Amino acid sequence: MSYSDGFKRRKVEGELVFQPSTRFHPLGGREFTVSVAIPTSLLSDCATAEQRINAPSRIARALGIFSIDEVVIFDDSPVESRPPAVDLDAYTGDTDPGHYIQHLLSYMETPPFMRKALFPLHPNLRLQGLLPTIEMPHHPHRDEHLPYMEGLSIAGKPDNPAHKTLVDLGLRKPISIKEEIPPKTRLTLSFPNGNFVDGVEPVDPAAPRTEAGYYWGFQIRRCDSLSGVFTESPCEGGYDVSIGTSERGLPASHVFPRTTPAPSLEFQHLVIVFGGPRGLEYAAMNDKDLSSVGVNVSNVRDTFDHWVDVLPNQGNRSIRTDEAIFIALTELRRLWSEV
């Protein structure tokens, strides 16, 4: 069975049988990625822990719904206002919003069955019961199995003497693999033969996307400034197309006219950058690296390949960052997906 086939489990005479599923990219494996960058100031108008947990949870939902591959959290606050040291074992929603957002997004992206092992009790997660579900393909479902799964290595001795590691897949029983891996390590496993015994092997976490076109969750990166979004990119050669969002930009329908077929950007790695309550201008104003090369409030738009307004003539005076993400991705998704 090819990598581009999905699998759905059902009971047949006591054995697992795999059926095709539709949760993969119709064109097969894809090399391109789409990233979203968000500012820490998105929490600046939140006064309580209940309010602070809402924005990251909605953002995580948007990232999953629109199959975003990477989220970058950049600090857009003045450097002099940042505390010199923060107790990361304490609640950080009001002291280090970057850590807080990263913590919540990491928790939500992780398959639920392994969260207890990977995330110790922490004040940031006190209200985790308020977080919505985010059922991405790598989160296990009792009625569906794909040719890839996320697993967590656990302590114990495999029954098979040729195997060295037990792996919890969120099923009733763990499986074993030949590789020796320390406990509490998250793995992406491939099942090329359609079963839990033959040929099972760890693969690069990007393999489900590049080999079969499955959306496999989002990577999380944090940086100290807007410029760090670009200069610290893990992509070889960086992002080749960048889009800045602003109510002062050109309407997205003018920058990317609606045509048939839909316009398609030529890119390998696309990043869409969002500002906080005071916009990307505020991020540029507090970025010393951008200031050193002449980028300021008046010309921050020149930092991006495209400067767009995703909702012209908005009815509210302001749109929250988590709302803007849903609006922008709805409008811009046609640039990389024709289905």
N, C-alpha and C positions, 0 to 999 in steps of 0.2 A: 504494500500500500504506500502511495507517495506521500511526501511531506505535506502536500497541499490538501490532503484529505483530513477532515476532522473525524472525531469518533464520538459516538454516543453509546453509553453502556445500557444494557438490559439483561435480564436474567433469562437464559435459555438452557434448560436441562442442567441447571446448577453452574453454568460457566458464563464468563463474561464475553459478550459479543459486541463488536464495535460497528457503529453505523456512521455514515457521513453526517457532519454537522455543517452549518453555514457560517460559523464564526471565524472566517478567515478572509483575507483580502481577495477579491475576485480575480485579480491579476497575478496571484501567487506572491512569492517573496518580494519584499520591497527594501531597498537600501536607504531611501530618503527618510528623514526624520523631521518632525515638527516640534518646536519648543515654544514654551510660553514663559515670559519673565514677569514677576510680580514684585511690588515694593513692600517693604515692611510697614510703611505708613498706612497701609490699608486697615490697620487696627487702631489708628490714632484717634478715631472718634468713638471707640468702644469703651464704655465705662465699667462694665462688669464682666466677670468670667463667662457668664451665659452669653453675653453679646459677642465676646471675643471668639468663642468656639464656632459661631455660626459661619463667619466668612470663610475660614479654611475648609470647613466641611462642604460648603457649596462649591468652592473652587475645586476640591478633589472630585466632586461629582462631575463638574464640567470637564476636567482633564480626562476622566474615564469615558464619558459619553462621546467626546470628540476625538478619542484615540490619540491624545497628546503624549509624545515620547519622553519629554523632559520638561521639568519646571525649574526655573531659576529664581531664587529669592534674593533680591538685592536690597541693601540698606540704603535708603534715600534720606536718612536723617542727617543733620549737621554732625560732623565728627566730634566737635567739642561737647555735644549734648549726650554722647554715648557713655554709659557707665564704664569705668576702667576695668571692673571685674564683676561678674555675675555668678551667683550660686546656681549652677545648672541643675542641681538636685532639688531646688525649690521651684515654685511656680514662676514661669518666665513670661507669661502673657503681658505683664505690665513693666517688665524690666529688660527683656531681650526678645522683642517680637519676632526677629528672624529665627531664633532657636525654637520659639513656640510654634510658629507656622511649620517649620521643618519637622518638628516632633509630631504634630498632628497629621501632616500629609504622609509621613513615613508610616505611621500607625495605620492609616486608612488604606494605603497601597499594599500593605502586607496581607497575605492571605489570613483570614480570621483564625484558623486553627493553630497558627504558629505565633500569634501575637503574645500570648501569655508567656511563652518561653523567651521571646526576643525583647519584650518591653516590660521591664520591672515596674512595680507600682510607682507612680509619680504624680505629683499634684497637677501637672498639665492634663493628665488623663482622668482626673476625678469625675468629669462630666462626660466620659466617653460614651455613656448610654444615650446621649443626645445625638451622637454622630450617625448619619444615615448609612445604609449599606451602599457598597460601591462594587457591584458584581462584575468585575472584569474577567476576561477569559482565564486568567491564571489563578483566580479564586475558585477552589473546587466546588462542584455541584454534584449532588448525589445521582443525578440522572444523566450526567455528561462527563465524558473523558476525552481529552484531546491527545494528539501524539506527543505533546509536551506537558509536563506538570511541574509545579513548584513543590519542593520538598524541604524538610528540615532534618539534618542528621541528628541522631539521638544516640545515647549511650546504650550499650548492649552488644551481645555477640550473635552474629547471624548464624542461622542453622546451616547454611551452605558454607563448607570449609574454604571454598575458593573466594568467598566474599569477605569484605573487611568492615563494611559500614551498614548500619540500619538507617533507613530513611522513612520518616513519617510523611505521608501524602495526604493526611486528613481522612484516611479511610479507616476501616475497622482494624486492620493489621498493617504494620510497617512492611516495607520491602527491603531487600538488601542489594548492594552493589559491590563491584570488585574494588573500587577505589577506596583508599583510606583517608577519611575526612574527619576533622575534629567535630565533637558534638556541638549543637546549636549553630550550625552553619547552614545558611539558606542556599539551596541548589536549584538549578533548572535542569530537569531530566528529560531525555529524549526516549521515546518508545517506538523505534522504527519498525518493530515486528508486531505492534498492536497488542502486546501483552506485558505483564509486569515481571517477566522472567528473562526472556531472551533479548540480548542486545541493549539492555537499559544502560545508559551512560550519561554522565553530567556533560552539559554543553554550555556555551556562552549564553548569558541571559538574553542576548540580542538574537539568538538563533531562531526562535519562533517567528520573529518578524522578518528577518532576512531570508530565511529558508522557506517559510510557508506563508508569510503574510499575516500571521496572527498578531493582534494587538496584545502586548505583554506588559502592560502597566507603564508607569512613568518613573524615570530616574529623577532624583532630587539633588540640586546643587545650590549652594549658598555662596554669595560673594558680598564684599564690603561696599560696593558702589555700582552705579549704572555702567561705568566703563568696564567693570569686571565681568559683566554679562558677556562681553565680546572678547576681552583679552584672555579670559580664563576658560574659554570654551573647550570642552574635551574633544570636539569634532576636529578631525584632521583638516587643517586649512581654515578652521573657524566656520561661522555661519556665512553662507554665500548670498542669502537674501534676508534682510531685516525689515520689519514693519513696526513703526511707532504709532501708537494710537493716541489721539487727542481730539478734543472738541474743536480745536483750532486747525485741524487738518482738512484736507480735501475730502469730500464725500467718497466713501469706498466705491460707490457705483461709478464715479468719474475716474478714479485711479485704476480700477479694474472693471471696465464696462461689462455689463451683462450681455453676453453674446451666446450664440448657439453654433458650435459647442462652447461650453464655458471656457474662459481663458485659463491657460495653464502656465504657471510660473516654472521656469527652468531652474531647479535648485536641487541640491543634495541635502542641505540642512537649512531649514527656515526657522527664524525666531520672530515671535510677535511679542512686543514689549508694552506693558501697561503701566500707567502712572497711578499715583495715589490720589487723595482728595485735592492736592494742589498740582497735580499733573506731572509730566516728565520734566517740565521746566524746573520744578523743585528739586528733582533728583540731580539734574545737571548743575544747579546752583551749589549743591553740597558735594560735588565730585571734584576734588583737587586735580585729578589726572585730566579730566576734560577741560578744566579751567586753564591748565598749563598749555593746552594746544589751541586755546582760543574759543572753546565751545562754552556758551553761556545761555542764559534764559532766552535770549532773542534768537539764537540760531541753533538750538538743540535739535531742531528738525533735520539739520544737515548731517546728523549722526546716523540717520537711517536711510535706507534705500527708498522707502515709501513712508509718507506721513499722512495717516488717514483718520477720518472721522467715521466711525462705524454706525452712528445713529444721528444724522443731521436733524435739526429742528426738534430736539428732544423736549419733552414736556416738563421735565423736572430741571431745577437749577443745576443739579449734579447727579451723576450716576456712580454708584459704588463700584469699586474694582471688581468684586465678585459678580456683579450684574453685568459689567462691561465685558467680562470674559465670555459669558454666555452669548451676549449680543454679537461680539466680534467674531467668535468662532462660527456662529450660525451664518454670518455674512461672508466670511472668508474661506470657509471650508471648501467651497467650490473651486478654489485655486489649486487644490491638490487632490481632490476627489471628484470624479465625474459621475459617481453613482450615489 
